[in-house]
Amino acid sequence: MPSPFLNPAASTAADGLAIVHLRRDNLMPVILEAQEADKEEKVTTTRFGSFPHSTLIDQPWGSQIVASQVHGGRAKKSSTKRKADEALGDGGDTSFKSAASGFIHVLPPTPESWTAGLPHRTQVVYTPDYSYILHRLRARPGTTLIEAGSGSGSFTHAAARAVFNGYPSSSSSSSNKKQRRRMGKVCSYEFHEQRAGKVRDEIKDHGLEEVVFPTHRDVYADGFLLGDDPKTRQSPKATAIFLDLPAPWLAIKHLVRSPADGSVSPLDPSSPAYICTFSPCMEQVQKTISMLRQHGWLNISMVEVNHRRIEVRREYYGLGNEGVRRAIVFPKSVDEAVGKLRLEEARQKEYRKMQKGNSNTQQKDGTGAGAEAEAAGNDDALKSEVESDQVPLYAQGRLVHRTEPDLKTHTSYLVFAILPRVWSDEDERKCRETWPSHD
Ligand code: SAM
């Protein structure tokens, strides 16, 4: 079955994974279940209401689904609810009223929506980090990528999509090896038994088993060769490596061209290898860099992805009754906005009271009425100028920016390095043969 992560269909389907979008920061993965005869219908209950799966199945991706009024929820019917239903004449064993309080959207599973909604078993790598990492690792269709540890499988899904090179067609069994497409692979290692099992199950449920090869392994001790029997293990021939481990430097001794124990290298000898390690503190970074240097890795660099959405806008210049332009800083929340409005109202009331007091005194001595009218006139003129867009941009306020603090990203330091490809005497000879002669 094609994976919905690699080849999404046009609409939701029974037994398929859907991502229920409650809010921008609240996504929920749900396997949609068709109702079986004589069985209670599966219902997904959210803070925005209840959604029987029959209302979610066969919907185009992105559809808005309104919470259900009535569904066959025999078992969930509470006694109070039943009484209310009976009073409404809606009683009976197979239906009850549920508050239709809102709606949700059904989204197709993608690595991004999976990362935002997945069940966390560990810290995960978020989209801003993994998109940059995959780019720096040159992960592309056909790449073989090593990942350790698998953790919650967040990076695994993104890597699978990046290296996926299409499903093998029946003609790919052709004997002409040169024409055979190189299948992309993610070899994912995890030493925690339950997590390794969970990742294996998820990969199968998500139809990714042709791309992701999970292995339960302590990579510090046993490295990255494929297979359970140490005597017959094979090289995955990787060109990209991502280590999200507590001590990545302990795994680097296995990521060499000629391992000290005489075993085969897990790296592709015909290509440079690109590595990224993900560590939360500088001491770990230093240990990793030192080990990379000792094992011949080059171009070592460190990056911290500080992803922020920056909101840029012009601060509005409001007009006060005083007839002067005043900058109004946009409120950060509804509460702050209401507070500011109240303050402004109180200030204006106070000002009008003061003006009235002044004009009474001034009218008595023959001044003031004209000044007040003039101030009000100035204010109106400025207001209409701004409203009709005649005020030049610079006078409408200054540009401000604010960062969005709630964007999820687990800040870590990314260390990148490259191990050049193997260069043999034979390679040198072949290369020289193709050089133009300068004799
Ligand atoms: N990158 C993952 C993701 O995006 O979901 C999260 C990885 S999590 C931070 C680190 C994982 O490394 C843990 O699940 C841990 O069990 C695993 N781990 C730690 N030491 C290991 C070792 N020696 N071999 C393999 N896995 C290991």
Residues whose N, C-alpha, C, O or C-beta is under 5 A from the ligand:
A	BS01	SAM	T122 Q123 V124 V125 A148 G149 S150 G151 S152 G153 S154 F155 Y189 E190 F191 H192 R195 R217 D218 V219 Y220 D244 L245 P246
